[in-house]
Amino acid sequence: MTENILRQKQKPSRDESGPANLNTRGPGRINPADKKQVKLHPVSLKRIAALFAPHKATIAIVVLLISVSSIVGLAQPFLVRSIIDTALPKKDLTMLAWLAGAMIAVAAATAFIGVIQTWMTTGMGQKIMHTLRTRLFTHLQKQSLAFFTRTRSGEVQSRLNNDISGMQSVITSTATGIASNVTTVVATAAAMIVLSPQLSLLSLIVIPPAVWFSRRVALLRRDITSTMQAELATMNTYVEEGLSVSGVRLAKTLGTTGRDAARYTESSERLIGLELRSQLAGRWRMATMSIIFSAIPALIYFAGGLPGATMSIGTIVAFTALQATVFRPIMGLLNLGVQWVTAMALFSRIFEYLDMVPDITAPENPVPLDPSTVRGEVRFENVRFAYDGGTDVLRGIDLALLAGTTTAVVGPTGSGKSTLGALLPRLHDVTSGRVTIDGVDVRDIAPDVLARIVGVVSQESYLVHASIRENLQLAAPDADDATLWKALASAQIADLVAGLPEGLDTLVGARGHRFSGGEQQRLAIARTILRNPRVLVLDEATSALDNTTEAAVQLALDHLAVGRTTLTIAHRLTTVEDADQLAVLSAGELAEVGTPSDLRAAGGAYAALIAAGEAERASEALELAS
């Protein structure tokens, strides 16, 4: 429906690749795009908590496991101290065996707890992501056609895939990491004080610069990684544009294959530089940190050897192990601020879509209507329509389609023909007035019932990348092969399908490109036949076909229209002569209505269209002759 797209106001969409693909403005700073997203669409903590509410028991058990694991893990340094200070000097093999066994048991226990914790948090995270994915997908399905004409498909896919997938680390790592890091830091600090208050004081001097250097390197690498993700997103766009069926066809016909290859090559070369920067980022800082890390145990050993020092060798070794252990959780806690804003930005983007109110909503109390008993009388009553509150596309349309008759709508480009056809299946809702079927406003009919009553065959048929059988069964999931073949025969394409090696199991290819335009149309018509609608909208279904193919498709449409109320949006006037009724649109208004013969004889708008068409064909004939 080209008029819908041409007249739809295009609204600029926001970032299309999600927070993970946005750049920051330098190391050590929170991504400004994340902050902007959260500011534009604030997220309620209560709303986030509601997602976790069904998993309270799991969360409680996970927190308990984290605490137990952290505490159990701290036994290792004390066991080492006992081995070094007591078991080895005394050559007490029994004690040594018990302590060594205890070390193995502690390692096994922490590993087992870690597996259980991972299993529980991953399961909880996947369930929450599943809930969000299905809610978002279902909610987007309710959006009107206007939403999808003004929103790039990449944006929708990004929120469904990238943003929700990005939440996996938030749910399974960040949330549990907070509890784990806090528990580990507190328990380790307590153990260090128990082992040696003096060495603990020394750690307070050494740890801060080590943490600072490490954080700077981590943030620098994160910024470079963010840029790399953005470049990867660009490469994915080039692949989609250049290697899809339509993209390859366009490139070959326009001769842009070299340019497309050059774009992809340049993007790939940029990735080389980014990867080098990522690997080399902060190397001098890392060198400084390695010196600091080497200095920590050296200082501890030196302090243990000072005159008057009473620390045993086992205590020094155990304390050194604890010193290394406390560094990781401190870093995790320091990164909490960045992780928090990133997490809020992900939730914000998802909730922003979930909060969108559909332009077209299902009725709260739909009128009960049995599709099998519908007569199919359609009326447009004083219909007015405008896109997004703009200029009226249709004004004061009053038109009746008697049950079982064919009404053709003609008019110049931009007169509102396709828009009128789109109002019947509720692809758009009228601005004022109403559209009825058997006296029932289409806005009062349940969407699934309306879809069974009104069938649409448009100029651009759409076939999914599956077999012919699967494409047909989208309309009738329980249809057997005999029913499918009957529908194909009515659509004038059974012989072609029967001649294919795999018959009904033949893959149609991406968007149906395995078949020609006319063949795609006839497969779409067969699918509509299986749907068996009482009302039919044919939106310029043959306008893009050659004369021979058009004749075959038109024959299929004629079979389809028998006994149904049909609204035909016509581009070629030669296809409307057999219509029971003809409506002529001009600048969004109904210029005249009547039978084709009456309107032709009246010498009005329809006669003018015929004359204009004949003059155009005569001009084309002269050009060809010359």
C-alpha positions in Angstrom: 0.0 0.0 0.0 2.2 2.7 -1.3 0.0 5.6 -0.4 0.2 4.6 3.3 4.0 4.7 3.2 4.2 7.9 1.1 1.8 9.8 3.3 2.9 8.5 6.7 4.9 11.1 8.5 8.3 9.8 9.3 9.4 10.3 12.8 13.1 10.1 13.7 13.8 7.1 15.7 16.3 6.9 18.5 19.5 5.0 18.5 19.0 1.8 16.5 21.7 -0.4 18.0 21.1 -0.2 21.7 23.2 0.9 24.6 25.8 -1.8 23.9 26.6 -0.2 20.5 27.0 3.4 21.7 30.3 5.2 22.3 31.3 7.0 25.4 33.3 10.2 25.5 36.4 8.9 27.2 37.7 6.5 29.8 36.4 6.6 33.3 32.9 8.0 32.4 29.5 6.5 32.3 28.1 6.2 28.8 26.2 9.5 28.2 23.8 7.8 25.9 22.8 5.5 28.7 22.2 8.4 31.1 20.2 10.2 28.4 18.0 7.1 27.8 17.3 6.8 31.6 16.5 10.5 31.8 14.1 10.4 28.8 12.3 7.3 30.1 12.8 6.9 33.9 12.6 3.4 35.3 10.8 2.6 38.5 12.7 0.3 40.8 9.3 -1.1 41.9 8.6 -2.1 38.3 12.0 -3.9 38.1 11.4 -5.6 41.4 8.1 -6.9 40.0 10.0 -8.9 37.5 11.9 -10.6 40.3 8.9 -11.1 42.6 8.0 -14.6 41.3 11.6 -15.7 42.1 11.9 -14.6 45.7 12.7 -18.1 46.9 15.4 -18.5 44.3 17.0 -15.2 45.2 17.0 -16.0 48.9 18.7 -19.4 48.2 21.3 -17.8 45.9 22.2 -15.1 48.4 22.6 -17.8 51.1 24.8 -19.9 48.7 26.9 -16.9 48.0 27.4 -16.2 51.7 28.2 -19.8 52.4 30.6 -20.0 49.5 32.5 -16.8 50.5 32.9 -18.0 54.1 33.8 -21.5 53.2 36.4 -20.3 50.8 38.1 -18.2 53.5 39.1 -21.5 55.3 41.8 -22.1 52.7 44.4 -19.6 54.0 43.9 -20.8 57.6 44.4 -24.4 56.5 47.6 -23.4 54.7 48.8 -21.6 57.8 48.2 -24.7 59.9 50.0 -26.9 57.4 53.1 -24.6 57.2 53.3 -23.7 60.9 52.2 -27.0 62.5 51.8 -30.1 60.4 55.0 -29.8 58.3 57.4 -28.7 61.1 56.1 -31.5 63.4 55.9 -34.0 60.6 52.5 -34.9 61.8 51.2 -37.0 58.8 47.7 -37.5 60.3 47.2 -33.8 60.8 48.7 -33.1 57.4 46.3 -35.6 55.8 43.3 -34.1 57.5 44.4 -30.5 56.5 45.1 -31.5 52.9 41.8 -33.3 52.8 40.1 -30.3 54.2 41.6 -28.1 51.5 40.3 -30.4 48.8 36.9 -30.5 50.5 36.8 -26.7 50.6 37.7 -26.4 46.9 35.1 -29.1 46.0 32.4 -27.4 48.2 32.9 -24.0 46.7 33.0 -25.4 43.2 29.7 -27.4 43.8 28.1 -24.3 45.3 29.2 -22.3 42.3 27.6 -24.7 39.9 24.3 -24.7 41.9 24.4 -20.9 42.0 25.1 -20.6 38.3 22.3 -23.0 37.5 19.8 -21.2 39.7 20.7 -17.6 38.6 20.9 -18.6 34.9 17.5 -20.3 35.1 16.0 -17.3 36.8 17.6 -14.9 34.3 16.3 -16.9 31.3 12.8 -17.0 32.7 12.8 -13.2 33.3 14.2 -12.7 29.8 11.6 -15.1 28.4 8.9 -13.1 30.1 10.2 -9.8 28.7 10.8 -11.2 25.2 7.3 -12.6 24.9 5.6 -9.6 26.4 7.5 -7.2 24.1 6.9 -9.3 21.0 3.2 -9.6 21.8 2.9 -5.9 22.5 4.6 -4.9 19.3 2.2 -7.1 17.4 -0.6 -4.9 18.6 1.0 -1.8 17.2 -0.6 -0.3 14.1 0.9 -0.3 10.6 1.8 3.3 11.1 4.3 2.4 13.8 6.2 0.0 11.6 6.3 2.5 8.6 8.0 5.1 10.8 10.3 2.7 12.7 13.3 1.0 11.3 13.2 -2.8 11.6 16.7 -2.7 13.1 15.4 -0.7 16.0 12.7 -3.2 16.8 15.1 -6.2 16.4 17.7 -4.4 18.6 15.3 -4.1 21.5 14.0 -7.6 21.2 17.4 -9.2 20.8 20.3 -7.0 21.8 18.7 -5.2 24.8 17.0 -8.2 26.3 20.1 -10.4 25.7 22.3 -7.7 27.3 20.1 -8.0 30.4 21.4 -11.6 30.9 24.6 -10.3 32.5 22.6 -7.8 34.6 20.3 -10.4 36.0 22.7 -13.3 36.4 26.0 -11.5 37.1 25.5 -7.9 38.3 22.8 -8.6 40.8 24.4 -11.7 42.3 27.9 -10.1 41.9 26.9 -7.3 44.4 26.0 -9.8 47.1 29.1 -12.0 46.3 31.5 -9.0 46.3 30.2 -7.5 49.5 30.3 -10.8 51.3 33.8 -11.6 50.1 35.2 -8.2 50.9 33.8 -8.1 54.4 34.7 -11.7 55.2 38.2 -11.4 53.7 38.9 -8.1 55.6 37.8 -9.8 58.8 40.0 -12.7 58.2 43.0 -10.5 57.4 42.5 -8.6 60.6 42.3 -11.9 62.5 45.6 -13.0 60.9 47.5 -9.8 61.4 46.2 -6.3 62.2 49.6 -4.8 61.3 49.7 -6.3 57.7 46.1 -5.3 57.3 47.1 -1.7 57.9 49.8 -2.1 55.3 47.2 -3.3 52.8 45.3 -0.1 53.2 48.3 1.8 51.8 49.0 -0.6 48.9 45.5 -1.6 47.6 44.1 1.9 46.6 46.7 2.6 43.8 46.3 -0.9 42.5 42.6 -0.6 42.4 42.8 2.8 40.7 45.2 1.6 38.0 43.1 -1.5 37.3 39.8 0.5 37.1 41.3 3.0 34.6 42.5 0.1 32.3 39.1 -1.6 32.6 37.2 1.6 31.7 39.5 2.3 28.8 39.1 -1.1 27.4 35.3 -0.9 27.9 35.2 2.3 25.8 37.2 0.7 23.0 35.0 -2.4 23.1 31.9 -0.2 22.8 33.3 1.4 19.7 34.1 -2.1 18.3 30.5 -3.2 18.9 29.3 -0.1 17.0 31.6 -1.0 14.1 30.4 -4.6 14.2 26.8 -3.3 14.0 27.8 -1.3 10.9 29.4 -4.4 9.3 26.2 -6.3 10.0 24.2 -3.6 8.3 26.5 -3.8 5.2 26.0 -7.6 5.2 22.2 -7.3 5.4 22.1 -4.6 2.7 24.7 -6.2 0.4 24.1 -10.0 0.7 20.3 -10.3 1.0 18.4 -11.3 -2.1 17.1 -7.8 -2.7 20.5 -6.3 -1.9 22.4 -8.5 -4.3 19.9 -7.8 -7.0 20.2 -4.1 -6.4 24.0 -4.2 -6.4 24.2 -6.2 -9.6 21.7 -4.0 -11.5 23.2 -0.7 -10.3 26.8 -1.9 -10.6 27.6 -1.1 -6.9 29.3 -4.4 -6.0 32.7 -2.7 -5.9 31.5 0.1 -3.7 29.8 -2.3 -1.4 32.9 -4.4 -1.1 35.0 -1.3 -0.4 32.6 -0.2 2.4 32.8 -3.6 4.0 36.6 -3.6 3.6 37.0 -0.2 5.2 34.9 -1.3 8.1 36.9 -4.4 8.6 40.1 -2.4 8.5 38.8 -0.1 11.2 38.2 -3.2 13.3 41.9 -4.1 13.0 42.9 -0.8 14.6 40.3 -1.1 17.3 41.4 -4.6 18.2 45.0 -3.5 18.4 44.0 -0.5 20.6 42.0 -2.9 22.8 44.9 -5.3 23.3 47.4 -2.5 23.9 45.1 -0.3 26.0 46.7 0.7 29.2 49.8 -1.5 28.8 51.9 1.0 30.8 49.3 1.0 33.5 49.3 -2.8 33.5 53.1 -2.8 33.8 52.8 -0.4 36.8 50.2 -2.7 38.3 52.3 -5.8 37.9 55.1 -4.0 39.8 52.6 -3.1 42.5 51.3 -6.6 42.7 54.8 -7.9 43.0 55.6 -5.3 45.7 52.6 -6.4 47.9 53.9 -9.8 48.8 57.5 -8.4 48.9 56.4 -5.8 51.5 54.5 -8.4 53.5 57.6 -10.7 53.5 59.8 -7.8 54.4 57.4 -6.7 57.3 57.4 -10.3 58.5 61.2 -10.3 58.8 61.6 -7.0 60.6 63.1 -7.2 64.2 60.3 -7.8 66.7 58.0 -9.3 64.1 56.1 -12.2 65.7 54.3 -13.5 62.6 54.8 -17.1 61.6 55.7 -18.1 58.0 52.2 -19.7 57.7 50.5 -16.5 58.7 52.5 -14.5 56.1 51.7 -17.0 53.3 48.0 -17.1 54.3 47.8 -13.3 54.5 49.4 -13.0 51.0 46.7 -15.3 49.6 44.0 -13.2 51.3 45.5 -10.0 49.9 45.2 -11.3 46.3 41.6 -12.5 47.0 40.3 -9.1 48.2 41.3 -7.2 45.1 38.7 -8.7 42.6 35.6 -8.0 44.7 36.7 -4.5 45.4 37.0 -3.9 41.7 33.6 -5.3 41.2 32.0 -3.0 43.7 33.8 0.0 42.2 32.3 -0.8 38.8 28.8 -1.0 40.3 27.9 2.6 39.3 28.6 2.0 35.6 26.9 -1.3 35.6 23.8 0.2 37.3 23.4 2.9 34.7 23.9 0.4 31.9 21.3 -1.9 33.5 18.8 1.0 33.9 19.3 2.0 30.3 18.4 -1.5 29.1 15.3 -1.7 31.3 14.4 1.8 30.1 14.6 0.9 26.4 12.5 -2.2 26.9 9.9 -0.6 29.1 9.7 2.4 26.7 8.3 0.0 24.0 6.1 -1.8 26.5 4.6 1.5 27.5 3.6 2.5 24.0 -0.1 2.7 23.6 -1.2 1.1 20.3 -2.9 3.4 17.8 -5.4 0.6 17.1 -6.7 -1.3 20.1 -8.9 -4.4 20.3 -12.4 -3.7 21.6 -12.9 -4.5 25.3 -16.3 -6.0 24.6 -16.3 -7.2 21.0 -19.6 -7.8 19.2 -20.1 -11.6 18.8 -19.9 -12.3 15.1 -19.7 -15.8 13.5 -17.6 -15.5 10.3 -19.5 -18.4 8.8 -22.8 -16.6 9.0 -21.6 -13.1 7.9 -23.3 -11.9 4.7 -20.6 -9.4 3.9 -22.4 -6.2 3.4 -19.9 -3.4 3.8 -20.6 0.3 4.3 -18.3 3.4 4.6 -20.3 6.0 6.4 -19.1 9.6 6.3 -15.5 8.4 6.6 -12.7 10.9 7.1 -9.1 9.9 7.6 -5.8 11.7 8.1 -2.3 10.4 9.0 -1.1 11.6 12.4 -3.5 14.5 12.5 -2.3 15.9 9.2 -4.2 16.8 6.1 -7.3 14.7 5.3 -6.5 11.8 2.9 -10.2 10.8 2.8 -13.2 13.2 3.3 -16.9 12.4 3.6 -16.8 8.9 2.0 -20.2 7.3 1.8 -20.1 4.0 0.0 -22.1 0.8 0.2 -20.8 -2.6 -1.0 -23.7 -5.1 -1.2 -23.1 -8.6 -0.1 -21.6 -10.8 -2.8 -20.9 -7.9 -5.2 -17.7 -6.5 -6.6 -16.8 -2.8 -6.2 -13.8 -1.3 -8.0 -12.2 1.9 -6.7 -10.3 3.9 -9.3 -8.6 7.3 -9.3 -5.4 9.1 -9.9 -2.3 8.4 -7.8 -2.6 9.9 -4.4 -6.4 10.0 -4.4 -6.7 7.7 -1.4 -7.6 4.4 -3.0 -5.2 2.2 -0.9 -6.0 4.1 2.2 -9.7 3.3 1.7 -8.9 -0.4 1.3 -6.7 -0.4 4.5 -9.6 0.9 6.6 -11.7 -2.3 6.1 -9.2 -4.8 7.7 -8.3 -2.1 10.3 -4.7 -1.5 9.2 -5.7 2.1 10.0 -8.7 3.4 11.9 -11.0 6.2 10.6 -10.5 9.7 12.0 -14.3 10.1 12.0 -17.3 8.2 10.6 -17.2 4.4 10.6 -16.7 1.3 8.5 -19.2 -1.5 9.0 -19.7 -5.2 8.1 -23.3 -6.3 8.3 -24.0 -3.2 10.3 -21.2 -3.9 12.9 -18.4 -1.3 13.2 -15.1 -3.0 12.4 -13.7 -1.4 15.6 -16.2 -3.5 17.6 -15.1 -6.8 16.0 -12.3 -8.9 17.7 -9.1 -8.7 15.6 -8.9 -12.5 15.0 -12.5 -12.6 13.9 -12.1 -9.6 11.6 -9.0 -11.3 10.1 -11.2 -14.4 9.3 -13.9 -12.2 7.7 -11.7 -9.9 5.7 -9.0 -11.2 3.4 -6.4 -9.0 1.7 -4.4 -9.6 -1.4 -2.0 -6.7 -2.1 0.4 -5.8 -4.8 3.3 -6.9 -2.6 2.6 -10.5 -1.6 4.7 -11.8 1.3 5.9 -15.4 1.6 7.9 -16.6 4.6 11.1 -18.5 4.1 9.6 -22.0 4.4 7.9 -24.6 2.1 4.9 -24.0 0.0 2.9 -26.2 2.3 3.9 -24.2 5.4 3.1 -20.9 3.7 -0.4 -22.1 2.8 -1.0 -23.6 6.2 -0.5 -20.2 7.8 -4.1 -19.6 6.7 -5.3 -23.0 7.6 -3.0 -25.0 9.9 -5.1 -28.1 9.8 -5.6 -28.2 6.0 -4.7 -31.6 4.5 -2.9 -32.0 1.1 -6.1 -32.4 -0.8 -7.4 -29.1 0.5 -4.1 -27.4 -0.3 -4.1 -28.7 -3.9 -7.7 -27.6 -4.4 -6.7 -24.1 -3.3 -3.7 -24.1 -5.6 -5.9 -25.2 -8.5 -8.3 -22.3 -7.8 -5.3 -20.0 -7.8 -4.2 -21.3 -11.2 -0.9 -22.5 -9.9 -1.4 -26.2 -9.1 0.2 -27.4 -12.3 3.4 -25.4 -11.7 3.7 -26.7 -8.1 3.0 -30.3 -9.2 5.9 -30.0 -11.7 8.4 -29.1 -9.0 10.6 -32.0 -7.8 9.6 -31.5 -4.2 6.0 -30.3 -4.8 4.4 -28.9 -1.7 7.7 -29.3 0.2 9.5 -26.9 -2.2 11.2 -24.0 -0.3 9.9 -20.6 -1.5 13.2 -18.9 -0.6 13.7 -15.5 1.2 10.6 -13.5 0.7 9.4 -15.9 -2.0 12.2 -15.1 -4.4 12.3 -18.7 -5.6 9.2 -17.8 -7.7 8.3 -15.0 -10.1 6.1 -12.1 -9.0 3.0 -13.6 -10.7 3.7 -17.0 -9.1 4.1 -15.3 -5.7 0.8 -13.6 -6.2 -1.0 -16.8 -7.0 0.5 -18.6 -4.0 -0.8 -15.7 -1.9 -4.2 -16.0 -3.5 -4.2 -19.7 -2.7 -3.5 -18.9 0.9 -6.3 -16.4 1.0 -8.7 -19.0 -0.5 -7.8 -21.3 2.3 -8.8 -18.5 4.7 -12.2 -18.4 3.0 -13.0 -14.8 3.9 -16.5 -13.4 3.2 -15.1 -9.9 2.4 -12.1 -9.5 0.1 -9.8 -6.5 -0.5 -7.7 -6.6 -3.6 -5.2 -3.8 -3.4 -3.7 -3.3 -6.9 -2.9 -7.0 -6.9 -1.9 -7.1 -10.6 -0.5 -3.6 -11.2 3.1 -4.7 -11.2 2.7 -7.6 -13.5 3.1 -8.0 -17.3 0.1 -8.6 -19.4 0.5 -12.3 -19.7 1.1 -12.9 -16.0 -1.7 -10.4 -15.2 -4.2 -12.5 -17.1 -3.2 -15.6 -15.2 -3.4 -13.8 -11.8 -6.7 -12.1 -12.8 -8.2 -15.4 -13.6 -7.2 -16.6 -10.1 -8.7 -13.5 -8.6 -11.9 -14.0 -10.4 -12.2 -17.5 -9.0 -11.4 -16.1 -5.5 -14.0 -13.3 -5.7 -16.9 -15.6 -6.6 -19.6 -15.3 -3.9 -17.6 -12.8 -1.9 -18.0 -9.1 -1.3 -15.0 -7.7 -3.1 -13.4 -4.3 -2.9 -10.9 -3.9 -5.7 -8.3 -1.1 -5.7 -7.6 -0.8 -9.4 -4.6 0.7 -11.2 -5.4 -0.5 -14.7 -8.9 0.5 -15.8 -9.1 -2.6 -18.1 -9.5 -4.8 -15.0 -12.7 -3.0 -13.7 -15.1 -3.4 -16.5 -16.8 -6.5 -15.0 -17.3 -4.9 -11.6 -20.8 -4.6 -10.3 -20.1 -1.1 -9.0 -17.4 1.5 -9.7 -16.3 4.3 -7.3 -14.1 7.1 -8.5 -11.9 8.9 -6.0 -10.4 12.3 -6.6 -8.3 14.1 -4.0 -9.7 12.0 -1.2 -13.4 12.6 -2.1 -15.9 10.3 -3.9 -16.3 11.9 -7.3 -18.9 9.4 -8.7 -20.4 6.0 -8.2 -22.2 3.7 -10.6 -21.7 0.8 -13.0 -18.7 1.0 -15.4 -21.0 1.4 -18.4 -23.1 4.2 -16.9 -20.1 6.2 -15.7 -18.4 5.8 -19.1 -21.5 7.1 -20.8 -21.9 10.0 -18.3 -18.7 11.6 -19.5 -17.5 12.5 -15.9 -14.4 11.6 -13.9 -14.3 8.0 -15.0 -14.6 8.9 -18.7 -11.8 11.5 -18.1 -9.5 8.7 -16.6 -10.3 6.5 -19.6 -9.4 9.3 -22.1 -6.2 10.1 -20.2 -5.2 6.4 -20.3 -5.9 6.1 -24.0 -3.9 9.3 -24.7 -1.0 7.9 -22.7 -1.1 4.6 -24.6 -1.2 6.4 -28.0 1.8 8.5 -27.0 3.7 5.4 -26.0 2.8 3.8 -29.3 4.1 6.8 -31.3 7.4 6.8 -29.4 7.8 3.1 -30.1 7.0 3.6 -33.8 9.5 6.4 -34.1 
